[in-house]
Amino acid sequence: MKILVCISNVPDTTSKINFTADNTAFDTNGVQFVINPNDEFGLTRAMWMKEKQGAAVHVVTVGGPGVEPTMRKALAIGADEAIRVDATPTDGLFVARQLAEVVKSGGYDLVIAGRESIDYNGGMVPGMLAAMLGMNFVNTCIGLEVDGTSAKAVREIDGGKETLETSLPLVIGGQKGLVEESDLRIPNMRGIMMARQKKLTVVPAAEATQGTADKTFDKPAPKGQVKLVDPANIGELVELLHKEAKVI
């Protein structure tokens, strides 16, 4: 079985976010980038399949040279090979088109993507990728078992879980539940050294249209001043909750 894990290079959640060019572009200065958490759950599940079922695991991302440290981390975790599509990931449609070309040329049986990235939260790429490739698709996937060309997937739905049986080739949009946070792997020294010897291939971007363009970014409004109410003055508290907070 040949698995491709799609990786997004995203800002660490502890990073301070700012924008430049009149709030039309993300300011990357001083920002630490990491593997998108939903993608890391998928990568860890792929590593289990590599160890238990002998699967070959490749990782792919769309981005410039600055994303390569993140790809090297994926290799250090245990992926066999990395592919970088040399393009700026401008929107979901463009990214899906680039990934589709990689899947077609690589002959992958299973494509594992995160259900969404934590920076733009678009949630579009896995579904569009499956449609472009004509592959079966399971989104919000929290469990996956593969036996030969058959797959059993569990996905999260409103109010519960749904178990599906499908077949390869398959695209999934994964999330926490494929593995738990305690199962995530930290690269050890041996993995880091081996990653330096593993193949990282850079491929040119395929011709593709960009369906959207960023117009502006806005930060959340700052929180207002806190009003303190004397515990003995319940009437004032009720009035504030009713007239100002409008929660009762």
C-alpha positions as CSV (number, residue, x, y, z in Angstrom):
1,M,0.0,0.0,0.0
2,K,1.2,3.4,-0.9
3,I,0.1,6.3,1.3
4,L,0.4,10.1,0.6
5,V,0.0,12.4,3.6
6,C,-0.9,16.0,2.8
7,I,0.9,18.5,5.1
8,S,0.0,22.1,5.7
9,N,2.7,24.4,7.1
10,V,0.8,26.5,9.7
11,P,1.7,29.0,12.4
12,D,2.1,27.7,15.9
13,T,-1.0,28.5,18.0
14,T,1.1,30.5,20.5
15,S,2.4,32.8,17.8
16,K,1.3,36.4,17.8
17,I,-0.5,37.1,14.5
18,N,-0.1,40.3,12.5
19,F,-0.8,41.5,9.0
20,T,1.0,43.7,6.5
21,A,0.3,45.5,3.2
22,D,-2.7,47.3,4.6
23,N,-4.1,44.1,6.2
24,T,-4.1,42.1,3.0
25,A,-1.1,39.8,3.8
26,F,-0.1,37.6,6.7
27,D,3.1,38.8,8.4
28,T,5.4,35.8,8.9
29,N,8.2,37.7,10.8
30,G,8.9,36.0,14.1
31,V,6.3,33.3,13.5
32,Q,7.1,29.7,14.3
33,F,5.6,27.2,11.8
34,V,4.6,23.6,12.6
35,I,2.8,20.6,11.0
36,N,-0.9,21.3,10.9
37,P,-2.4,19.3,13.9
38,N,-5.1,17.5,11.8
39,D,-2.3,16.5,9.4
40,E,-0.1,15.3,12.2
41,F,-2.9,13.0,13.4
42,G,-3.0,11.6,9.9
43,L,0.8,11.2,9.6
44,T,0.9,9.3,12.9
45,R,-1.8,6.9,11.6
46,A,0.1,6.4,8.4
47,M,3.2,5.5,10.4
48,W,1.2,2.8,12.2
49,M,0.2,1.4,8.8
50,K,3.9,1.5,7.7
51,E,5.0,-0.4,10.8
52,K,2.1,-2.9,10.9
53,Q,1.3,-3.4,7.3
54,G,4.5,-2.4,5.4
55,A,3.0,0.6,3.8
56,A,5.2,3.2,2.0
57,V,4.5,6.7,3.3
58,H,5.2,9.9,1.4
59,V,4.3,13.4,2.5
60,V,3.5,16.4,0.3
61,T,3.0,20.1,0.7
62,V,2.5,23.2,-1.4
63,G,4.8,26.0,-0.6
64,G,8.2,27.7,-1.0
65,P,11.6,26.7,0.4
66,G,10.5,28.0,3.8
67,V,8.3,25.0,4.4
68,E,11.1,22.5,4.1
69,P,12.0,22.4,7.9
70,T,8.4,21.2,8.5
71,M,8.8,18.6,5.8
72,R,12.1,17.4,7.3
73,K,10.2,17.0,10.6
74,A,7.7,14.7,8.9
75,L,10.6,12.7,7.5
76,A,12.2,12.6,11.0
77,I,8.9,11.2,12.4
78,G,9.3,8.4,9.9
79,A,7.9,9.3,6.4
80,D,9.9,7.7,3.6
81,E,9.9,10.6,1.1
82,A,8.8,14.2,0.9
83,I,7.5,16.2,-2.1
84,R,7.2,20.0,-2.2
85,V,5.2,21.6,-4.9
86,D,7.0,24.9,-5.5
87,A,4.1,27.3,-5.4
88,T,2.4,29.7,-3.0
89,P,-0.8,28.1,-1.6
90,T,-3.1,30.9,-2.4
91,D,-6.5,29.2,-2.0
92,G,-8.1,25.7,-1.5
93,L,-8.9,25.1,-5.2
94,F,-5.3,25.9,-6.3
95,V,-3.9,23.6,-3.6
96,A,-6.2,20.7,-4.4
97,R,-5.2,21.0,-8.1
98,Q,-1.5,20.8,-7.2
99,L,-2.0,17.8,-4.9
100,A,-4.1,16.0,-7.5
101,E,-1.2,16.1,-9.9
102,V,1.1,14.6,-7.3
103,V,-1.4,11.8,-6.6
104,K,-1.9,11.0,-10.3
105,S,1.9,10.8,-10.9
106,G,2.6,8.8,-7.7
107,G,-0.1,6.1,-8.0
108,Y,-1.2,6.3,-4.3
109,D,-3.8,4.0,-2.8
110,L,-4.6,6.2,0.2
111,V,-4.5,9.9,0.6
112,I,-4.6,11.3,4.1
113,A,-5.3,15.0,4.6
114,G,-6.4,16.9,7.6
115,R,-10.1,17.9,7.5
116,E,-8.9,21.6,7.7
117,S,-5.8,23.7,8.4
118,I,-5.8,25.7,11.6
119,D,-4.8,29.0,9.9
120,Y,-7.5,29.5,7.3
121,N,-10.0,26.8,8.4
122,G,-11.3,26.4,4.9
123,G,-12.1,22.7,5.1
124,M,-12.2,22.5,1.3
125,V,-9.1,20.7,0.0
126,P,-9.8,17.0,0.9
127,G,-13.3,17.0,-0.8
128,M,-12.1,18.9,-3.9
129,L,-9.1,16.6,-4.1
130,A,-11.3,13.5,-4.0
131,A,-13.6,14.9,-6.7
132,M,-10.7,15.8,-9.0
133,L,-9.3,12.2,-8.7
134,G,-12.6,10.4,-8.7
135,M,-11.7,8.6,-5.5
136,N,-13.9,7.6,-2.6
137,F,-14.0,10.2,0.2
138,V,-14.6,10.2,4.0
139,N,-14.5,13.5,5.9
140,T,-14.1,14.2,9.6
141,C,-12.5,10.8,9.9
142,I,-11.7,9.6,13.4
143,G,-10.9,5.9,12.7
144,L,-9.4,4.0,9.8
145,E,-8.6,0.3,9.2
146,V,-7.4,-1.0,5.8
147,D,-7.4,-4.7,4.8
148,G,-6.1,-5.2,1.3
149,T,-8.2,-3.0,-0.9
150,S,-11.1,-2.7,1.6
151,A,-11.3,0.0,4.2
152,K,-13.4,0.6,7.3
153,A,-13.7,4.3,8.4
154,V,-15.4,5.9,11.3
155,R,-16.4,9.5,11.0
156,E,-17.7,12.1,13.4
157,I,-21.3,13.3,12.7
158,D,-23.7,15.5,14.7
159,G,-24.5,13.7,17.9
160,G,-22.5,10.6,17.2
161,K,-20.3,8.5,15.0
162,E,-20.9,6.8,11.6
163,T,-19.0,3.6,10.5
164,L,-18.5,3.2,6.8
165,E,-17.1,0.5,4.6
166,T,-15.4,1.5,1.3
167,S,-12.5,0.6,-0.9
168,L,-9.2,2.0,-2.1
169,P,-8.3,4.3,-3.7
170,L,-9.5,6.6,-0.9
171,V,-9.1,10.1,0.3
172,I,-9.9,11.0,3.9
173,G,-10.1,14.3,5.8
174,G,-8.8,13.3,9.2
175,Q,-8.8,14.8,12.6
176,K,-8.2,13.9,16.3
177,G,-9.4,10.4,16.8
178,L,-7.4,8.8,14.0
179,V,-4.9,8.9,16.9
180,E,-4.9,10.6,20.2
181,E,-2.6,13.5,21.2
182,S,-0.7,11.1,23.4
183,D,0.2,9.0,20.3
184,L,1.8,11.8,18.4
185,R,5.5,11.3,17.9
186,I,8.4,13.5,18.7
187,P,11.4,13.0,16.3
188,N,14.3,11.4,18.1
189,M,18.0,12.0,17.2
190,R,18.2,8.9,15.0
191,G,15.1,10.0,13.1
192,I,16.5,13.5,12.6
193,M,19.8,12.2,11.3
194,M,18.0,9.8,8.9
195,A,15.8,12.5,7.7
196,R,18.8,14.3,6.3
197,Q,19.4,11.3,4.0
198,K,15.8,10.9,2.8
199,K,14.6,12.3,-0.5
200,L,12.9,15.7,-0.7
201,T,11.7,16.3,-4.2
202,V,10.8,19.7,-5.5
203,V,8.3,19.7,-8.4
204,P,7.0,22.7,-10.4
205,A,3.4,23.8,-9.9
206,A,0.8,22.7,-12.3
207,E,-1.1,25.3,-14.2
208,A,-4.3,26.0,-12.2
209,T,-6.7,28.8,-11.7
210,Q,-7.1,30.6,-8.4
211,G,-10.7,30.8,-7.4
212,T,-10.4,33.3,-4.6
213,A,-8.2,36.2,-3.5
214,D,-7.7,37.7,0.0
215,K,-9.2,41.2,0.2
216,T,-8.4,42.1,3.9
217,F,-7.9,40.5,7.3
218,D,-9.4,41.8,10.5
219,K,-8.4,40.8,14.0
220,P,-11.1,40.2,16.6
221,A,-12.2,43.3,18.4
222,P,-10.4,43.9,21.8
223,K,-12.3,42.8,24.8
224,G,-14.2,45.6,26.7
225,Q,-13.5,46.7,30.2
226,V,-14.7,44.5,33.0
227,K,-17.4,45.8,35.3
228,L,-17.3,44.6,38.8
229,V,-20.6,44.3,40.7
230,D,-20.9,44.2,44.5
231,P,-22.1,40.7,45.5
232,A,-24.8,42.3,47.6
233,N,-26.2,44.2,44.6
234,I,-27.9,41.4,42.6
235,G,-30.4,43.8,41.0
236,E,-27.6,45.7,39.3
237,L,-26.0,42.5,38.0
238,V,-29.4,41.4,36.5
239,E,-29.9,44.7,34.9
240,L,-26.4,44.7,33.3
241,L,-26.9,41.1,32.0
242,H,-30.2,42.1,30.5
243,K,-29.5,45.6,29.1
244,E,-25.8,45.5,28.2
245,A,-24.7,41.9,27.8
246,K,-28.2,40.9,26.5
247,V,-27.8,37.4,27.7
248,I,-31.1,37.3,29.7
